[in-house]
Amino acid sequence: MTSASTNGKRVVAAAAAFTAVALVLSGCSAGGGGDKGGATGGASGGPILIGTTDKVTTLDPAGSYDNGSFAVMNQVFPFLMNTPYGSPDVKPDIATKAEFTSPNDYTVTLKSGLKWANGNDLTSSDVKFTFDRQLKIADVNGPSSLLYNLDSVDAPDPTTVVFHLKAANDVIFPQILSSPAGPIVDEDVFSPDAITPDQDIVKGKAFAGQYTITSYDFNNLIGYKANPDYQGLLGPAKTDVVNVKYYTEASNLKLDVQKGDIDVAWRSLSATDIDALRGNKDVKVVDGPGGELRYIVFNFNTMPFGAKTPDADPAKALAVRQAMADLVDRQEIADQVYKGTFTPVYSYVPAGLTGATESLKPLYGDGQGGPDADKAKQTLEAAGVSTPVTINLQYSNDHYGPSSGDEYALVKDQLESSGLFKVNLQTTEWVQYSKDRSSDVYPVYQLGWFPDYSDADNYLTPFFLKENFLANHYDNPEVNDLILKQATTADPAARTAIIKEIQDKVAKDLSTLPLLQGAQVAVTGKDITGTKDTLDPSFKFRYAALTKG
């Protein structure tokens, strides 16, 4: 239901007010070094250089669903809903209000006079275009799976957007508008049905966030400049110029931050390096609330005895997954590899979020969280599985920090020392890895999860719906229906009970094998302030909060 407007844009939608109820992570740890700083005021202070090992997949929000890409999007694209500094609760960003105007209609009213950095008007037409293309492109490495409840979008006038939802009273939808599915794009720059190249986005100046991109050298260096026309929730950037340098080796990132050659090291230093830097008087180590997960994914088609293998047998495939769950020693990995920066996790929703359980603990290993080789052996024998079982296990050597190699070498050792498995351990760089893992190339493989919003739903919906981001062919209709049900259950106690039931059911299926959860850690120079403002339960690291000098 679109019509042409006088400026040639398709017209989109709006109306009314909204307050989101979010489930909040508990136990936020204190930052090191007494970091301070508010998030108000205009751009000032000297240029800031940030270093990271995270890689960008693409700047197009329809084509990437990873932390490295989303880190860029958070600086340069506008959102309808966003999280203020220090909070996980979403509020209108470039909107004045947002509310359910009927059980199935979520209506957002945009601020008037919004502009893209290229001078184009930012209207409801862009918003409708953004979500229409997400659903149309549905890239396997994109976030469109988060929009499972979106039926269609209307734009009745330039400042009004109406989202028509399939299921009524979706308590999660406002959060999804702040997630990787939510960056609004310029319809005059982006393709409606294909991923738009990074250089076209940069050349088209299709930005309306706190920053614009002034220079772009893919996964080498990105230059940002404060956007004077930003009208969103977060206020103007505190620093005018920010540059981000991309590192191949975390060891070089550590060296540069301790020498003062960069101002901020953000994702991902090794646990050993972080531990060493805590004792360095020339830097500050700043800790934020945790929500990151590390886990193993099973491809239900290509894993041993998977549905598309010559000896397909679902009972044997389940036994293989169960035996691996019996053998992994999470505490050993946490202690030896991560020096306590990660801790064991025994379910799919990390500890600290409402609804989190320890569903895996009583089912596998010794029942207390430790391994049990005898139980693993009995499980395989009962299913008629000959041992040792060959596992092709893949991990990324450049995306989840420098400790991934040690982590997966230890997993291999834990599995093989039982005599029940032979593990072929292989590694691939992330840009290729992100394509291969969703194309059935890896039977068993590493992934990590950095949440889009601080709600248990974000650890369930992307993974365990039939059409999920993992693309691992897991399909349990009961789980699918329960996930849809919790998202529209307004009563907190009833919703929590459903979330727990989902975890119990998935724990029996073992679509994935959760291993560890970890905190956010940034290392900065002593003259950098504002880090604590953005190292918060929203899990969005906003450069605009930082100040130097």
C-alpha angles and dihedrals in degrees: 000000000000134000135189118259128205093262092053096252123128108250119242139184154281159149148134147017135293144181117197122220107212130182106240130217112241130214102041106189123230119258122246122242099025096275113194140169141124126239100231137094135051131303113291141136129065126308115282125219116205124192127204141163092209113115129222115231097185137330090228108101090213093060107047138052103176136107096246094056095039090052088064094043092054090060100046112025127072123235132204090221127024142164120255118230111286096015140091092203116106123229134174111288113180086003129085095211143354131191147142105272089181131002091269100031123080110189126198127190115207125215112256124248097028116165138192117230088254091060097256118137114255106219142154087275089069090050094052090045091051096055096036090057093046089058094041097047094040090178112200089231093043132090099249090116087074088065093062091126097048113105101172145329129232131195109197093171137002095272102034127085124180119194111201109207128202095219122042128244097014104190091189100052096086088054091049089057087063094047132088087282090060111066108117116227135201110256090206091062106031126072114245094220109021139050109272116228116250094239091055090053093049093044090048092053088225094172134121104158128102090288140032124212113247099175132017128192105169111250091342109073137346123191120207132191126192113261108232091196097056109129101177138122096270099062127224122328115265093216123049100207127036126172125192121206120200118218129202094198123045089207089066090048089055092048093051096048093048091048092049093243089127128030102216133025109200121173129021130017120149119260089245092053093048090050091051093047092054087073095048112104092202096065140044122228108208120195125202135186116293130239105135117124131199117199147152120250124212118208102218091206102047107025116102107302090004122159095265098042123102092247097042113176120154093201092054092044090053090049090054091052091046093049091052089051089051092054107043114102106205095179092056091052092047093049102038101036106025103030091222097308085113125039132199117275123198104190144032098265111060121241112270098043120103109261096026115146137177093235095152097052101075094038101055142037117359093337091250099075098275129109126268117194094184091056091049090051092050091049093054094043093050090054093047094246115158115223146264093044114206113231123189101207120187130194136174115248097199110031110059098042134276093288094069091091092054092043095054094040086058092047088052091050092048092052097042097044088068090061088231099100140042109203124203101199116201136170137205134182114259101248090061094032093060090057097043099047093059093045098064092257095125119054093192122012150160125261134165130202128215106185125247092209134359101258131105089240090072090063093050113034098054092048112034110033112103091252099046140159092248091062087203095137095247110155124173110159092201092054091044092054094045092052090053090046097052091052091061100037109109098186106090096211093048091047092050090052091053092049090053091048091052091054091050092052096046090047089062092048096042098208085166134008111228114211114168145003124208146189131244114258130184127179118207142173116264091252095058117100133176097052093120090052092065102027088083144125091282088073090218116126103210114194090201092075093062126096131184123210 
